Amino acid sequence: GIIFFGLLEPWPLKVIFDSVFLDEPLPQFLSSLPQDKFTLLAVFAGASVLISLLRGVFSYLQQVFSHVAGQKIVSAIRLALFDHLQIPHDQ
């Protein structure tokens, strides 16, 4: 998710600069959108904010899952060490 939304981040800005500021036509797959510059600016600014928010959510989830996995690994090592120390060894 982080990589996907990271790749999408510059795309709305490209459309804003090309189609709103430089008066180039919209790409073919976006031709169904209104051609009004203010509407295009609002739609793609909102898309940029949404993409940034979704990238932030995925980044947060990655950190949480990494932290949980690390804690489980540390817990497993501690339990294994404790079990090893508690078992009496015959000498």
Buried (B, 14 or more C-beta within 10 A) or exposed (E): EBEEBBEBEEEBEEBBEBBBEEEEEBEEEEEEBEEEEEEBBEBBBEBBEEBBEBBEEBBEEEEEEEEEEEEEEEEEEEEEEEEEEEEEEEE
